[in-house]
Amino acid sequence: MTATSLSKGANLAVDSPAVRVELVWSAGPAVPEVDVSALLLTAEGRVRDDGDFVFYNQPRHASDAVRHVGKQGGSGAGAGVMTDAVEVDLRSVEPVVDRIVLGASADGGTFGQVPGLSLRLLEAGTRTELARFDMTAGPETALLGGELYRRQGKWKFRAVGQGYASGLAGLATDFGITVDEAPAAPTAPSTVAAPQAPPTPAPSAPAPPPVPAPSSPPAPSPAPATPPTTAGPRLTKGEEHLPVDMRKRLSLRKEQVAVSLKKHGAAGVTARVVLVLDASGSMSFLYSKGVVTDVVERMAAVAAQLDDDGEMQAWTFASNPARLPDLRIGELPDWLRLHVRVGEMSLFRRGRKKGLHPDQADMRAVGIGNEEQKVIAEVRAFVRENPAAAPTLVLFFSDGGVYRNAEIERELREAVEEPVFWQFVGLGRSDYGVLERFDTLPGRRVDNVGFFAVDDISTLPDAQLYDRLLSEFPSWITAAGRAGIL
């Protein structure tokens, strides 16, 4: 099949059920970094929310119809030639989606500095080239290369070649994405947000005024081998600094945690609490909708009730782990604003370190993959290097995509003899691999791992969440005490 050469504005019928759209350019030392993105638009020409923005830090649309493939270079694409691509399964595109526009941004320069620029339309399975659109550009830092669109129930492809001297901000604004160019706090990173506010506060929402940090807390008290029979909610240092509504939620949730612990025979138990948050690309939707923010606030109540100092150590992870500052209850609003983040939602910003608060992790270094075993190893090392009289409870949140099963199993098997219980929580229906099967794996002196998954954690009442979260931890304390691990 001979590929069709398209001129600007020309279109082509697309008969293939799945296509790959590649941006191609020649690499070189003075050539800026180029990234491809896709926006899924309704008939009104706008995105529904930032979940319709597919790019390197949000590489898969929730419908699975569009995914960012990533850069390739070298002999596979020709010597000195680079490609970045998205693949689209046209059969899976939601009916409400009328167009898929294919954009690109140049970081560190303009598209006029990018030689050999062209857009290729390929059949996804065979990689047969269907069409090619050669482009020239000038001072633009963002580019709309082409679009897939519906006409009378069929898909077509149009060569567009429209540049934006205003950068990605200009391109994004055209399609209903609001770009926050002036964050509320000078040290907070810029974000790309949906035109409508999410139902719960998103991580980038302005925070209440900073609160003073609490003084150094006392060391946690030992956990008894046999927990006492009664205990109510504990007063937590720093609670008085919280906004009134947050303080009320925390108080009610601590009471519920105490009820759940008593129900499972662990009233009054103490523990060091560690929080681990998945920050892989597929988590972007849950971050942007405020789901992760709400999860962290609910877990803060667990730490406030279990941990005498009211603090929680925290990690985030994707391709690599990153230790976050300890979460102190009195600083919860600022902590949520600064540290509940995934990737860098602003393409034109690319998460440069200079735009970060000194305590923030550089999410570009964290990446977008799924490497659970790395953060498990890092938390294990922390526990070994910082022994505590109380056991450690790790609350580990992930939306799945687990594939390092052998490495994860090895880490958790080796951790059996350590004073740590690992409670994994799945956010949605996905592949959780060995985490889902760990309860049935033989050859361990004690069961040191718990797992459950929920379709939508935001709809799970606190009572049910804490019951499920704390159902196996008390029995592990008893078993680990008998085995001499505690």
C-alpha positions, 0 to 999 in steps of 0.5 A: 500500500502506498502512503498518501501524502497530505497537504495542510487541511487535506483529509483521508478516510480511516478504515483501520480499526486502530491507528498509530499517529507518530510525530517524526523529527531529526535529533540533534544537540540543539534540538529542543525536547518534543512531546506528543499529546492527545486531547479527546473532544466532545462535539462542542470542541472541548474536553470534559475534564483533564482525564481527556488529556493524554500525554507522558504523565497520563499515558492512558485514557480511562476508556483505554481507547487512547494511549501515549506510546512514548519516544523511540529513536535510533535504528528502529526509526532511522539513524538520528530520527526520533518519534513520539506517538499515540495509539488510538483504538477507534472501536473503543472511543466513547460515543460522546468523543467527536474528535481526537486532536494530536498536539505536541510541545517543544521544551527548551526551544521552538518548533522552528528548531526541529528539523525533519518534522512530519506526522505519520498515520500508521495502521497500529497492528502492521505499522503500515504507513497510511498517510504522511504530513510534512510540516514546517514551523517557526517560533511556535512552542506548541503545535496541533499536527492533525486530528481524527474526527467522525463524519457520518459514523466513519472516522477520518484524519485531517492534516492541521499543522497549526502552531501556537506561539503562546505555547501549550497554554494557548493550545490547551485553552482553545480546548477548554483546559484552564492553565493556572499561570499564577499559583496561589503560593509562589512556591507551588508548581503550576498545574493544568486543570479541568474547566470545572472544579472537581467535587472534592478539593484537588491537590492544586487547590489553594490551601489555608494559611500555613500553620506552625509546626508542632514541637518535637513529639515524644517517642512512641510507646511500646505495643503490648503483646496482648492489647488492652480492652478499652480505648477511645480516640486520642488527642493529637498534637497539632489538631487545634491548628486545623481548619474547623471543618477538617478538625471535625472530620478528623475527630469523627474519623478517629472515633471510628478508627477506635471502634474498628480497632476495638471490634477486632480486639486491638483497642489501645494498640499503638503503631508507627504508620507509614503511607505509600501513594502510587503516583504512576501515570494511570493514577492522574485521574484519581489525583485530579479528582481529589480522590487521593487527597481525600484518601490521605486525609482519611489515613491521617485519622489512622495515624492520629489514633494509632501513633502517639506522635500523630505523625506519618512517614510517607512515600510516593512512587512510580518508576522510582520511589521518593520519600516525602516529608513526614505528615504532621497532623497540624500541618495537614492542609499544607501537606496535601497542597504540596505533596499530593501530586502525580507527574507534572500536569503542566506539559509546558513546565515539565516539572523543572526543579526550579519551580518546586518548593524545597520540600517537594519531590521532583515528580519527573524523577519519580516517573510514570511506571509501576515499580512497587518493589523499589518503594517496598525495599526503601520502606523496609530499609527505613524501618531497619535503620529507624527501629521503634518500640511499636510495630509499623503499619504500612498503608499502601495505595495503588491502582494496580498494573502490578507486573513485577510479581517475583521481585515484590514477592521476594521483598515481602517474603523477606519482610516476614521476620520484620516488625511490619504489616503491609496493608495494600489497598487497590483503587479500582478494578485492575491487575494486582498480581501477587498482592491479591494472591499473597494471603494464599502463598505458603511458606511464611511463619506469619501472614504479614500482608493484607489486601483489598480493592474497592471500585470507588473508595470515595463512596466507601463510608468511613466505618467500612473503610476502617473495618477493612483496613484494620481487619488483619493488622490485629491478628498479625500483632498477636501472631508476630508476638508469639513468633518473637518478631515483635 
